[in-house]
């Protein structure tokens, strides 16, 4: 049975306050999460595919261990878990759901990471937002998990943007020009999705010196 999910007006989930001191997450399989929370499977699959392609193309830059490739795929699959619960605030709803029901396919250590990655996929991100994030429960995670969260979220934001039009846009030719990686985007929605990717590259550009540019072909 699906439990009632509460989404705070701020971006809380500080410790166990929302669920009580005896709160213990109840992991669910990916299939159960898809079924219970009405996740749009075609979009989730596209975002996961895009995230894996970006992970591989940018592997010499993003600094994530190869074993984190599977984590990025799972985080991409569940990034929109909160859409059916609260469309407008689905990044918060998704985080609350995944705090309660983390994917069973992930090790327990990564459960809070997938919740925060989901929270970070939607809104604009700047230096001030990252600074405020450190003052919340996010900042209480070990440094390596904070680092993983931000790097994975940077990739998933771009992967999500590539499917913004829902027209099956794909990554095309990739060229490296000094400290700039240039991507060509193909497909009927390429103009829409390339523009969206340039917007959603904000977190990447806070984390890395190498710039990413996207243009439709």
N, C-alpha and C positions, 0 to 999 in steps of 0.2 A: 504494500500500500504506500502511495506517495505521501510523504509527510508535508505539513504546512511549512512553506519557506518564507521567512521574514527578511525583507531587504531594508537595511537601515537607511536613513536619509543621508548620513555621511557614509564613508566607505569602510565601515567598522570591521566586525568580526575580530574584536580584540580578545584574544585568549578564548575562554569557554563561556563568555558572558551571555551569548545569544542562546546557548543550549544548556547552560548550567554546568556546575563543577564536575558532574559525572558524565558529561558528554563524551561519547566515543563514536568516531565515524563508522559508518556501515558501508563498506565498499560494494559497488555494483559493477557487473560486467559492462563493457561498452554496449553490447546488444540491449541490456536491460535499461541503460541510460537513454539510448536512442528511442526505445519503445515508451518508457515512462515519461520522458520529457519532450517528446515530439520533435526531436532534432531533425532538421532538413538534411536527409542523408546525401543527396546529390551535391549540395554545397559543402557539406562536411568532407566528403570524399575528394572534391576538387581542391579544397583548401589543404588537406593533408598531402595530396599529390604535389601541389605547388610548394608547400613547405619543405618537402623532401628534396625537390629539385633545387630550391634555393640553398638548402643545407649543403648539398653536394657541390654546387657551383661556387659557393662562398666559403668552402671548408678551410681554405688557407688563411681566411681573414677572421671568421667569427670565433675561433678558439674553443669551440665546444668539442668535447671528447666524442669519438665515433660512436660510443655506446649510447650517447644521448640522442642519437638519430631516432630511435624508437620512441623515446619520450616526446620529442618534437612532433612526431606523427600522431601520437595519442592526444597530446594537448591540442593539436589542430582539429582532430575529430570532434572534440567536446567543447570547442571554443564558444559555440552558440547554444550551449545547454539551457541558458535562461530565457531564450527568445519567446517561447510559448508561455512562460510564467509571467514575464514583465518585459514586453518588447522594448519600451523606452529605456529601461534600466537593465537591459539583459546582461550587461557585463557584471553588474552587482548581483543580480539574481543567479547568474551562472556560477559566480564565485561561492555564493551561499549554498547552492545545490552541491557543488563539488567538495565543499568543506564537509558537508553531511554525507555525501555519497561519492567518494573518490573512485576513479576507475580501478577495478580489481586487478587489471593487468599491470598496474604500476606498483613498485615497491613502496612500502609505507613511508619511507623517507621523502619520497617525491609527492606525496599527497598534498601538502600545502603549496607546493610549487605549481601544480596544475591549476589549483584554485586561483592563485594570484596571476598566473599567465592568462587565464580566462578574463579576469578583471581588467587586465592591461591591454586587451586587444582592440578596444573600441575608441576611447576618447583621445583627443590630442594630448601629446606628452611633451613637456618642456622641463627645464632644469628645476623650476619651482615645484612642479608636481612630483618629480623624483625626490626632492628634498623632503616634501611633506610625507611621502610614502615611507621614508626611513623612520619617521616618528610613529608609525602605526605598527601593527603586529608583523608586517612585512619586515621591518627593521630588526625584529627579534629572531628572525631565522639566521642560521649560520651564513657567513659571508659567501661561501661557495654556492649555497642555494639561492641567495639573492642574485648572485651573478648569473646563475643558470636561468632563473626566472626572467630577467631582463633580456638576456640574449635570445632565449626561446621566443619571448613575446615579440621581439624585434622582427624575427623571421615570420612569425604567424601573422603579425599585422600586415606585412607585405603579401603573404600568401592569401590572406582574406581579401585584400584589395584587388588582387589579380582576378578574383571571381566576383567582384562587386556588381558587374552588369548581368551576371548569370548567363553569359553567352559563350562560355567555354574558351575564354582567352588563354593563350599559352605563351610561355617564355620562348623567345626565338634566339637570334644571334646574340652572343655576349662578347664584348670587347673590353679589354683593360687598357686604359689610357692614363699612365702615371698613377695618381691616387684616385682615379674615377673608374668605376665599373659601369659600362653602358649596356643596357638590355633593350632589345627590340621585342615588342609585344605584338603577337599576331592574333587574329580572330575578329569577328564582327563587332565585338565590344571593346576592341583594343584601345580606342581613343579614350573611352570612359575609364577603363581599368588602368591604363598607363598614368593618367592624371591622378587617379586615386592612389596608386602606388607611390607617386612622387610626394603626395601628402602624408601617407602613412609611413614614410621612411624617417619620420622625425625621431623616433626612438633609436633606430639604427645610427643616425648621425650624432646622437648624444653619446653613443657608446664607442664609435669607431671613427678613425681619421679618414678611412676610405669612403668616398661618396658613391652613392648609387643613383643612376639616372635611368629613367624609363621613357621610351617613346614608341608610339604605335607605328606599325608598318602595314 
